[in-house]
Amino acid sequence: MTIPWWAKIAAKLVLSKLPVDYRMWARMGLFRHGDMDTSEYSIRVFKDHVDKAGLTGKMKGLTVMELGPGDSISSAVIAFAHGARAILVDDGMFANPDVDLYFRLQRALKDAGMPAPNLDGCKTIAEILERCGAIYMTEGLKSIKQIDGESVDCIFSQAVLEHVRRHEFQAILAESRRVLRPGGVCTHVVDLSDHLSGGLNNLRFSNKVWESDFFCKSGFYTNRIRFGAMADIFSKAGYLATFKNIERWEKIPTPKKYFDREFEGITDADLCVRCFEVLLVKDGNPDAENNSI
């Protein structure tokens, strides 16, 4: 049975207000923050971003920052296996505290022939982070502002940028650029669908309603920044952006007549962009025309 988008919103609005711990919801399969608590998936995602950043075989001694690690600190363990140090930044403490998860990841890395960290005796994720020389920060933009400038070589995220609060989006990009070393890179996978039904039902609501704390803290929020606007923000933030693997719907998946007036002037071509990958290089000319879009 397929649950309608509006029923998902109604259910999450109600459930998110109940006094239940996030880990309990996650165990029930609700309000999960990605699949980075799965060994094979987390290893593959990390490797994909390393490849996209052009850093394959060049990670030793580097510092990599993950935006939105979600349900695990797996990237800290995997970064160590690549010879790098990880900084994980999220807007809440969502990481699974079960250390068995990371022992399984350790075994998976060994099976893949990688130099996994020695986690013997670790009983908490704090101890695992220390073994890996990693940092886990959980206050979002505030956390990034605490990171030293020009101290990070690569930043990556997997379907996270679309969840950044709209009023913080430009600041997140600016702070990310600040912490990058000259020539540093960001690699992001961005999903512009509504995260409800795989369409654009999130565009039905007014900005006042959608950006309210009531909606934003209910587990289905996306910032609704469309592809063209996001590309413009990247450029103005001082990045040279290269877009790859742009996936498009053949037609707008949700009838445009239902959209809030804010989205009336956006072209059909822009609205049809469902997801994309982008490589952002620091020190790009913010005034240069981007021919990669």
Helices and strands as residue ranges (DSSP letters): H 5-15, H 22-27, H 39-52, E 63-67, H 74-81, E 85-89, H 99-111, H 125-132, E 135-137, H 140-145, E 152-158, G 161-163, G 166-168, H 169-179, E 180-191, G 201-204, H 207-210, H 213-216, H 227-236, E 239-248, G 256-258, G 261-263, H 268-271, E 273-282
